Amino acid sequence: MSIDLTTGTGLRLGLSRAEVEAILGKPDSTAPNRVAYCRTFKRKVTKEEFKRLVAEDPRLSEERAHELYDFVDETIQIEGRFTNQGLSYFFVSTQGW
């Protein structure tokens, strides 16, 4: 594992708590050496996902299929833990439809 790994938003091991919060915003839960986030959002489905969902119920009209399946709910959970060297542990979990 390399400390040089960075997400597209700039998250990486070694960041201070203030730097992590500057990137992710105010955490939903905190402890002295931990921050946690839980967010739910709508995500546009891919063309492949849409085709698969429609195939599961071919009786749906195209209009109704788009109403039901153009966007799906996704939940992301993020946890960061800190030592005196900064961010030392970073966990991301997503849960979708």
SEKOL-592602 format. One record per atom (N, C-alpha, C): residue in one letter; atom name; x negated, y negated, z negated. Coordinates in nm, 3 decimals. Atoms other than C-alpha are relative to their C-alpha. Example, Ala and Ser with C-alpha at 12.3 -4.5 7.8 and 13.67 -1.06 7.14 Angstrom:
BEGIN
+------+------+---------+---------+---------+
: resn : name :      xx :      yy :      zz :
+------+------+---------+---------+---------+
:    A :    N :  -0.089 :   0.119 :   0.000 :
:    A :   CA :  -1.230 :   0.450 :  -0.780 :
:    A :    C :  -0.090 :  -0.120 :   0.000 :
:    S :    N :   0.082 :   0.119 :   0.006 :
:    S :   CA :  -1.367 :   0.106 :  -0.714 :
:    S :    C :   0.077 :  -0.109 :  -0.073 :
+------+------+---------+---------+---------+
//
This chain:
BEGIN
+------+------+---------+---------+---------+
: resn : name :      xx :      yy :      zz :
+------+------+---------+---------+---------+
:    M :    N :  -0.084 :   0.118 :   0.000 :
:    M :   CA :   0.000 :   0.000 :   0.000 :
:    M :    C :  -0.088 :  -0.124 :   0.000 :
:    S :    N :   0.080 :   0.120 :  -0.013 :
:    S :   CA :  -0.127 :  -0.343 :   0.086 :
:    S :    C :   0.072 :  -0.119 :  -0.063 :
:    I :    N :  -0.059 :   0.122 :   0.058 :
:    I :   CA :  -0.068 :  -0.664 :  -0.108 :
:    I :    C :   0.028 :  -0.103 :   0.109 :
:    D :    N :  -0.020 :   0.093 :  -0.110 :
:    D :   CA :  -0.072 :  -0.836 :   0.231 :
:    D :    C :   0.137 :   0.017 :   0.067 :
:    L :    N :  -0.132 :  -0.018 :  -0.057 :
:    L :   CA :   0.276 :  -0.699 :   0.317 :
:    L :    C :   0.092 :  -0.112 :  -0.044 :
:    T :    N :  -0.088 :   0.113 :   0.026 :
:    T :   CA :   0.528 :  -0.981 :   0.342 :
:    T :    C :   0.130 :   0.018 :   0.077 :
:    T :    N :  -0.126 :  -0.004 :  -0.072 :
:    T :   CA :   0.897 :  -0.995 :   0.429 :
:    T :    C :   0.010 :  -0.122 :   0.091 :
:    G :    N :  -0.023 :   0.114 :  -0.089 :
:    G :   CA :   1.030 :  -1.232 :   0.694 :
:    G :    C :   0.027 :  -0.130 :  -0.073 :
:    T :    N :  -0.028 :   0.119 :   0.079 :
:    T :   CA :   1.133 :  -1.472 :   0.418 :
:    T :    C :  -0.119 :  -0.044 :  -0.083 :
:    G :    N :   0.119 :   0.036 :   0.075 :
:    G :   CA :   0.787 :  -1.474 :   0.262 :
:    G :    C :  -0.017 :   0.070 :  -0.133 :
:    L :    N :   0.016 :  -0.076 :   0.124 :
:    L :   CA :   0.847 :  -1.238 :  -0.029 :
:    L :    C :  -0.118 :   0.094 :   0.010 :
:    R :    N :   0.115 :  -0.091 :   0.003 :
:    R :   CA :   0.535 :  -1.050 :  -0.127 :
:    R :    C :  -0.044 :   0.017 :  -0.145 :
:    L :    N :   0.053 :  -0.023 :   0.133 :
:    L :   CA :   0.367 :  -0.905 :  -0.431 :
:    L :    C :  -0.093 :  -0.114 :  -0.038 :
:    G :    N :   0.088 :   0.105 :   0.049 :
:    G :   CA :   0.181 :  -1.157 :  -0.646 :
:    G :    C :   0.066 :  -0.136 :  -0.014 :
:    L :    N :  -0.068 :   0.129 :   0.013 :
:    L :   CA :   0.434 :  -1.440 :  -0.615 :
:    L :    C :   0.042 :  -0.024 :  -0.145 :
:    S :    N :  -0.050 :   0.034 :   0.133 :
:    S :   CA :   0.533 :  -1.623 :  -0.932 :
:    S :    C :   0.152 :   0.013 :   0.000 :
:    R :    N :  -0.145 :  -0.007 :   0.013 :
:    R :   CA :   0.887 :  -1.601 :  -1.063 :
:    R :    C :   0.065 :  -0.122 :   0.066 :
:    A :    N :  -0.053 :   0.122 :  -0.061 :
:    A :   CA :   0.946 :  -1.962 :  -0.955 :
:    A :    C :  -0.002 :   0.010 :   0.153 :
:    E :    N :   0.009 :  -0.016 :  -0.146 :
:    E :   CA :   0.830 :  -1.878 :  -0.601 :
:    E :    C :   0.106 :   0.098 :   0.051 :
:    V :    N :  -0.104 :  -0.097 :  -0.040 :
:    V :   CA :   1.062 :  -1.575 :  -0.583 :
:    V :    C :   0.137 :  -0.067 :  -0.004 :
:    E :    N :  -0.129 :   0.068 :   0.011 :
:    E :   CA :   1.355 :  -1.784 :  -0.705 :
:    E :    C :   0.015 :  -0.110 :   0.105 :
:    A :    N :  -0.007 :   0.100 :  -0.107 :
:    A :   CA :   1.270 :  -2.056 :  -0.451 :
:    A :    C :   0.043 :   0.065 :   0.131 :
:    I :    N :  -0.036 :  -0.072 :  -0.123 :
:    I :   CA :   1.309 :  -1.795 :  -0.176 :
:    I :    C :   0.141 :   0.059 :  -0.010 :
:    L :    N :  -0.126 :  -0.074 :   0.012 :
:    L :   CA :   1.607 :  -1.596 :  -0.311 :
:    L :    C :   0.112 :  -0.077 :  -0.069 :
:    G :    N :  -0.102 :   0.075 :   0.073 :
:    G :   CA :   1.788 :  -1.858 :  -0.519 :
:    G :    C :   0.013 :   0.047 :  -0.143 :
:    K :    N :  -0.022 :  -0.033 :   0.141 :
:    K :   CA :   1.925 :  -1.829 :  -0.869 :
:    K :    C :   0.039 :   0.147 :  -0.014 :
:    P :    N :  -0.033 :  -0.142 :   0.016 :
:    P :   CA :   1.929 :  -1.465 :  -0.986 :
:    P :    C :   0.133 :   0.018 :  -0.073 :
:    D :    N :  -0.125 :  -0.034 :   0.068 :
:    D :   CA :   2.249 :  -1.298 :  -1.105 :
:    D :    C :  -0.026 :   0.052 :  -0.141 :
:    S :    N :   0.037 :  -0.056 :   0.129 :
:    S :   CA :   2.068 :  -1.135 :  -1.396 :
:    S :    C :  -0.148 :  -0.024 :  -0.022 :
:    T :    N :   0.142 :   0.023 :   0.029 :
:    T :   CA :   1.742 :  -1.214 :  -1.572 :
:    T :    C :  -0.036 :   0.066 :  -0.133 :
:    A :    N :   0.062 :  -0.044 :   0.125 :
:    A :   CA :   1.517 :  -1.078 :  -1.846 :
:    A :    C :  -0.137 :  -0.067 :   0.002 :
:    P :    N :   0.128 :   0.070 :   0.001 :
:    P :   CA :   1.178 :  -1.208 :  -1.954 :
:    P :    C :  -0.093 :   0.032 :   0.118 :
:    N :    N :   0.090 :  -0.038 :  -0.109 :
:    N :   CA :   0.992 :  -1.015 :  -1.681 :
:    N :    C :   0.074 :   0.059 :   0.120 :
:    R :    N :  -0.082 :  -0.063 :  -0.103 :
:    R :   CA :   1.275 :  -0.934 :  -1.440 :
:    R :    C :   0.104 :  -0.098 :   0.053 :
:    V :    N :  -0.113 :   0.070 :  -0.062 :
:    V :   CA :   1.519 :  -1.093 :  -1.194 :
:    V :    C :   0.076 :   0.102 :   0.084 :
:    A :    N :  -0.082 :  -0.092 :  -0.081 :
:    A :   CA :   1.807 :  -0.919 :  -1.020 :
:    A :    C :   0.107 :  -0.080 :   0.073 :
:    Y :    N :  -0.098 :   0.064 :  -0.087 :
:    Y :   CA :   2.041 :  -1.018 :  -0.739 :
:    Y :    C :   0.095 :   0.108 :   0.054 :
:    C :    N :  -0.097 :  -0.087 :  -0.065 :
:    C :   CA :   2.357 :  -0.860 :  -0.605 :
:    C :    C :   0.089 :  -0.089 :   0.086 :
:    R :    N :  -0.078 :   0.084 :  -0.092 :
:    R :   CA :   2.523 :  -1.011 :  -0.298 :
:    R :    C :   0.080 :   0.090 :   0.095 :
:    T :    N :  -0.084 :  -0.067 :  -0.100 :
:    T :   CA :   2.810 :  -0.896 :  -0.077 :
:    T :    C :   0.026 :  -0.100 :   0.111 :
:    F :    N :  -0.018 :   0.088 :  -0.115 :
:    F :   CA :   2.846 :  -1.037 :   0.272 :
:    F :    C :   0.061 :   0.079 :   0.115 :
:    K :    N :  -0.055 :  -0.061 :  -0.122 :
:    K :   CA :   3.010 :  -0.969 :   0.607 :
:    K :    C :  -0.112 :   0.010 :   0.103 :
:    R :    N :   0.100 :  -0.022 :  -0.104 :
:    R :   CA :   2.791 :  -0.822 :   0.878 :
:    R :    C :   0.071 :   0.041 :   0.128 :
:    K :    N :  -0.056 :  -0.039 :  -0.129 :
:    K :   CA :   2.879 :  -0.801 :   1.247 :
:    K :    C :  -0.052 :   0.138 :   0.037 :
:    V :    N :   0.042 :  -0.135 :  -0.037 :
:    V :   CA :   2.874 :  -0.440 :   1.362 :
:    V :    C :  -0.070 :  -0.003 :   0.136 :
:    T :    N :   0.065 :  -0.013 :  -0.130 :
:    T :   CA :   2.654 :  -0.334 :   1.651 :
:    T :    C :   0.099 :   0.061 :   0.100 :
:    K :    N :  -0.086 :  -0.061 :  -0.103 :
:    K :   CA :   2.807 :  -0.220 :   1.980 :
:    K :    C :   0.012 :   0.150 :  -0.023 :
:    E :    N :   0.000 :  -0.144 :   0.024 :
:    E :   CA :   2.710 :   0.137 :   1.894 :
:    E :    C :   0.088 :   0.037 :  -0.119 :
:    E :    N :  -0.084 :  -0.023 :   0.119 :
:    E :   CA :   2.873 :   0.119 :   1.550 :
:    E :    C :   0.147 :  -0.016 :   0.036 :
:    F :    N :  -0.139 :   0.026 :  -0.039 :
:    F :   CA :   3.190 :  -0.028 :   1.701 :
:    F :    C :   0.055 :   0.117 :   0.081 :
:    K :    N :  -0.045 :  -0.113 :  -0.083 :
:    K :   CA :   3.214 :   0.249 :   1.961 :
:    K :    C :   0.026 :   0.123 :  -0.086 :
:    R :    N :  -0.017 :  -0.117 :   0.088 :
:    R :   CA :   3.170 :   0.514 :   1.691 :
:    R :    C :   0.125 :  -0.015 :  -0.087 :
:    L :    N :  -0.117 :   0.023 :   0.084 :
:    L :   CA :   3.433 :   0.357 :   1.466 :
:    L :    C :   0.130 :   0.015 :   0.078 :
:    V :    N :  -0.119 :  -0.009 :  -0.083 :
:    V :   CA :   3.685 :   0.328 :   1.749 :
:    V :    C :   0.025 :   0.145 :   0.041 :
:    A :    N :  -0.014 :  -0.141 :  -0.039 :
:    A :   CA :   3.619 :   0.687 :   1.855 :
:    A :    C :   0.064 :   0.084 :  -0.112 :
:    E :    N :  -0.058 :  -0.073 :   0.113 :
:    E :   CA :   3.722 :   0.800 :   1.504 :
:    E :    C :   0.152 :  -0.015 :  -0.006 :
:    D :    N :  -0.145 :   0.021 :  -0.004 :
:    D :   CA :   4.074 :   0.661 :   1.564 :
:    D :    C :   0.039 :  -0.056 :   0.136 :
:    P :    N :  -0.026 :   0.047 :  -0.137 :
:    P :   CA :   4.145 :   0.643 :   1.939 :
:    P :    C :   0.139 :  -0.058 :   0.020 :
:    R :    N :  -0.135 :   0.055 :  -0.014 :
:    R :   CA :   4.510 :   0.544 :   1.877 :
:    R :    C :   0.004 :  -0.151 :  -0.018 :
:    L :    N :   0.003 :   0.144 :   0.023 :
:    L :   CA :   4.406 :   0.192 :   1.780 :
:    L :    C :  -0.003 :  -0.077 :   0.131 :
:    S :    N :   0.011 :   0.090 :  -0.115 :
:    S :   CA :   4.467 :  -0.085 :   2.029 :
:    S :    C :  -0.136 :  -0.069 :  -0.008 :
:    E :    N :   0.129 :   0.069 :   0.001 :
:    E :   CA :   4.154 :  -0.275 :   2.130 :
:    E :    C :   0.005 :  -0.121 :  -0.094 :
:    E :    N :  -0.013 :   0.117 :   0.086 :
:    E :   CA :   4.285 :  -0.585 :   1.954 :
:    E :    C :  -0.008 :   0.038 :  -0.148 :
:    R :    N :   0.001 :  -0.044 :   0.140 :
:    R :   CA :   4.348 :  -0.398 :   1.627 :
:    R :    C :  -0.138 :   0.053 :  -0.040 :
:    A :    N :   0.134 :  -0.052 :   0.028 :
:    A :   CA :   4.010 :  -0.223 :   1.650 :
:    A :    C :  -0.096 :  -0.115 :  -0.030 :
:    H :    N :   0.087 :   0.116 :   0.026 :
:    H :   CA :   3.837 :  -0.562 :   1.672 :
:    H :    C :   0.035 :  -0.067 :  -0.133 :
:    E :    N :  -0.039 :   0.057 :   0.129 :
:    E :   CA :   4.039 :  -0.693 :   1.377 :
:    E :    C :  -0.060 :   0.079 :  -0.116 :
:    L :    N :   0.048 :  -0.087 :   0.108 :
:    L :   CA :   3.934 :  -0.395 :   1.166 :
:    L :    C :  -0.151 :   0.015 :  -0.006 :
:    Y :    N :   0.138 :  -0.047 :  -0.005 :
:    Y :   CA :   3.580 :  -0.331 :   1.280 :
:    Y :    C :  -0.105 :  -0.097 :   0.053 :
:    D :    N :   0.103 :   0.092 :  -0.048 :
:    D :   CA :   3.409 :  -0.641 :   1.418 :
:    D :    C :  -0.101 :  -0.035 :  -0.110 :
:    F :    N :   0.087 :   0.032 :   0.113 :
:    F :   CA :   3.269 :  -0.716 :   1.071 :
:    F :    C :   0.025 :   0.101 :  -0.112 :
:    V :    N :  -0.010 :  -0.091 :   0.114 :
:    V :   CA :   3.199 :  -0.489 :   0.775 :
:    V :    C :  -0.067 :  -0.063 :  -0.121 :
:    D :    N :   0.061 :   0.047 :   0.123 :
:    D :   CA :   3.116 :  -0.557 :   0.413 :
:    D :    C :  -0.130 :   0.074 :  -0.028 :
:    E :    N :   0.128 :  -0.057 :   0.041 :
:    E :   CA :   2.757 :  -0.499 :   0.303 :
:    E :    C :  -0.035 :  -0.058 :  -0.137 :
:    T :    N :   0.047 :   0.046 :   0.130 :
:    T :   CA :   2.614 :  -0.523 :  -0.046 :
:    T :    C :  -0.150 :   0.023 :  -0.006 :
:    I :    N :   0.145 :  -0.013 :   0.017 :
:    I :   CA :   2.247 :  -0.586 :  -0.115 :
:    I :    C :  -0.033 :  -0.025 :  -0.147 :
:    Q :    N :   0.049 :   0.015 :   0.137 :
:    Q :   CA :   2.082 :  -0.540 :  -0.453 :
:    Q :    C :  -0.151 :  -0.014 :   0.006 :
:    I :    N :   0.144 :   0.028 :   0.001 :
:    I :   CA :   1.737 :  -0.680 :  -0.521 :
:    I :    C :  -0.045 :  -0.012 :  -0.145 :
:    E :    N :   0.058 :   0.014 :   0.133 :
:    E :   CA :   1.522 :  -0.644 :  -0.830 :
:    E :    C :  -0.148 :  -0.030 :   0.014 :
:    G :    N :   0.142 :   0.033 :   0.005 :
:    G :   CA :   1.187 :  -0.803 :  -0.898 :
:    G :    C :  -0.048 :   0.004 :  -0.145 :
:    R :    N :   0.060 :  -0.004 :   0.134 :
:    R :   CA :   0.960 :  -0.740 :  -1.196 :
:    R :    C :  -0.136 :  -0.068 :   0.006 :
:    F :    N :   0.119 :   0.084 :   0.003 :
:    F :   CA :   0.671 :  -0.956 :  -1.303 :
:    F :    C :  -0.097 :   0.043 :  -0.111 :
:    T :    N :   0.107 :  -0.012 :   0.100 :
:    T :   CA :   0.340 :  -0.917 :  -1.484 :
:    T :    C :  -0.073 :  -0.133 :   0.001 :
:    N :    N :   0.075 :   0.126 :  -0.001 :
:    N :   CA :   0.083 :  -1.185 :  -1.555 :
:    N :    C :  -0.067 :  -0.027 :   0.135 :
:    Q :    N :   0.052 :   0.021 :  -0.136 :
:    Q :   CA :  -0.038 :  -1.134 :  -1.194 :
:    Q :    C :   0.110 :  -0.040 :   0.099 :
:    G :    N :  -0.109 :   0.039 :  -0.088 :
:    G :   CA :   0.304 :  -1.228 :  -1.055 :
:    G :    C :   0.091 :   0.118 :   0.030 :
:    L :    N :  -0.092 :  -0.105 :  -0.041 :
:    L :   CA :   0.557 :  -1.013 :  -0.873 :
:    L :    C :  -0.077 :   0.130 :   0.019 :
:    S :    N :   0.073 :  -0.127 :  -0.006 :
:    S :   CA :   0.444 :  -0.654 :  -0.927 :
:    S :    C :   0.087 :   0.114 :   0.049 :
:    Y :    N :  -0.094 :  -0.105 :  -0.041 :
:    Y :   CA :   0.756 :  -0.456 :  -0.831 :
:    Y :    C :   0.115 :  -0.070 :   0.070 :
:    F :    N :  -0.108 :   0.061 :  -0.078 :
:    F :   CA :   1.018 :  -0.532 :  -0.568 :
:    F :    C :   0.084 :   0.113 :   0.058 :
:    F :    N :  -0.089 :  -0.106 :  -0.044 :
:    F :   CA :   1.320 :  -0.313 :  -0.496 :
:    F :    C :   0.118 :  -0.060 :   0.073 :
:    V :    N :  -0.116 :   0.045 :  -0.078 :
:    V :   CA :   1.589 :  -0.361 :  -0.230 :
:    V :    C :   0.084 :   0.121 :   0.036 :
:    S :    N :  -0.094 :  -0.106 :  -0.034 :
:    S :   CA :   1.896 :  -0.145 :  -0.181 :
:    S :    C :   0.118 :  -0.062 :   0.070 :
:    T :    N :  -0.120 :   0.047 :  -0.068 :
:    T :   CA :   2.176 :  -0.194 :   0.067 :
:    T :    C :   0.104 :   0.110 :   0.000 :
:    Q :    N :  -0.111 :  -0.095 :  -0.001 :
:    Q :   CA :   2.515 :  -0.032 :   0.063 :
:    Q :    C :   0.105 :  -0.058 :   0.093 :
:    G :    N :  -0.096 :   0.048 :  -0.097 :
:    G :   CA :   2.751 :  -0.061 :   0.352 :
:    G :    C :   0.127 :   0.082 :  -0.001 :
:    W :    N :  -0.131 :  -0.060 :  -0.017 :
:    W :   CA :   3.085 :   0.057 :   0.462 :
:    W :    C :  -0.015 :   0.147 :   0.019 :
+------+------+---------+---------+---------+
//
